[in-house]
Amino acid sequence: MFQSVMTPVLAMVGWTLVMWLWMYATRLPAMQKAGIDATKIQQKGELDGLPIEVKRIADNYNHLHEQPVIFYALCVYSHLVGVGDGLMVMLAWAYVGLRIAHSLIQALWNFVPVRFLVFMLGSVVLIVMAVRNGLALL
């Protein structure tokens, strides 16, 4: 099971759902405390009064729908064309680990230089995955 490049995809989906739960577990009580009526919100700016700690978690949840889309596409492509070998599986798990680290850094600490370094390492992993898939076409 852990030898498939699709297992890290499931792990990434699972982590995204953990962040979704964490977002609502913090956002809803914060909205209630701030007196924000969810039925009257018309734009994102109306949530600006929420504590930064709550907004960072929501921001990270949104980030998990940005760059990881490339990860999902690369893993599915690797699986379908048979490039999902041991190295690709290790790269996929490395990316998942880096995204989890990125989430925790952003949600709990948000020291941007460290967060950026982790983001860049994840980007390098994606580039290596993409190059390996491209080379497999040759």
N, C-alpha and C positions, 0 to 999 in steps of 0.2 A: 504494500500500500504506500509506504513512504518512498518507494522507488519511482513513483509516477510524478511527472511534472504537474499533474492536476491536483495533487494533494496540497501543495502550497497555495494553490488557488482557493481551495476550500478554507484553508487557514486564514487567508487574507479576507475572505468574505466573513468568516467568523469574527475576526478582529474588528472589521468595520461595524458589525452588529454590536459588539461590545462597546465601541465608542458611541454608537447610536443610543444605546441604553444609558450610558454614562451621561451623554448630553441631556437626555430628557430627565434623568434623575437629578441633575443639577439645575437645569433651565426652568423646569416647571415650578419648583419651590421658589427659585429666585424671582420669577415673574410674579408669583403670588405675593411675595414679600414686597416687591416694588410696586404692587398695585396695577400691574399690566394685565389688561383683559385680552386674552388671546383671540376672542371673537371680534375684536375691534382693530386688530393690527392690519394695516394696509401695506406697510413697507418695512424692510429690514431695519431701517434707522430707528424705528420705534422701540427696538430692543437695546439701543445704545446705553440705556440706564442700568443694564445688568452689570454685575461685578465682572471685572476682567477675567477672573478665574473661570467663570461660567462661559464667557465668550470664547476663551481659548479652546475649551473642549469642543464647542460647536464649530469653531474655525477648523479644528483638526478633523472633525467628522467630514466637513466639506472638502478638505484636502484629500481625504481618502477616496474621493470621487474624481480626482484630477489625474495626477501622474500614474496611480495604480491602474488606470484604464489601459495604459500601454503594457503594463505587466500582464494583465489578463489576456490581452491580444497576443502577446509573445508566447505565453504559456500554451494557449489554445493552438496557436500555429505550430509550436514545437511538437505538441502532442499529435496533431493531425498529420504532420509530414514526417514524423519519426525522428525528430532531432531531440526528443526528450530523454537524452542519455543521462548518465550519472552526474556529469559536470553541469548539465542544464538544471537538473534537480537541485544540486547544491547551490547554484546561482539563484534559483527561485526561492529556496529557503533563506538564503542570505538576504534577499530583497525583503521578504516577509519580516525577518528579524529586524532589519533596519527600519522598516515602516513602523513596527511596534515601538522600537526605541524612539523614533521621531515623534510618535504620538505621545508617549510618556514624557518626553522632554518638553514638548509644547504644552501639554495639559498641566504638568506639575511644576515646571521650572521656567521654561521658555527663555533660556539663555540662547539668544539667536546665533552666535558664532558656533556653538556646539550643534544646535539644531540644523544649521546650514551645512555643516560638515557631514552630518548623518544623511541629510537630503542628497548631497553631492555624491556620497558613496553609493547610495541607492541608484542615483542616475547613472553612475559608472557601471553598476551591475546590469541595468537595463541596456546600456550601450553594448556591453559584452554579449548579452543574450541576443540582441538584434544582429550584431555582426556574425555570431555563430550561425544564426538562422540564415542570414544572407550568404555566408560561405557555403552552406549546405546546398545552395542552388547550383553551385559550380560543378 
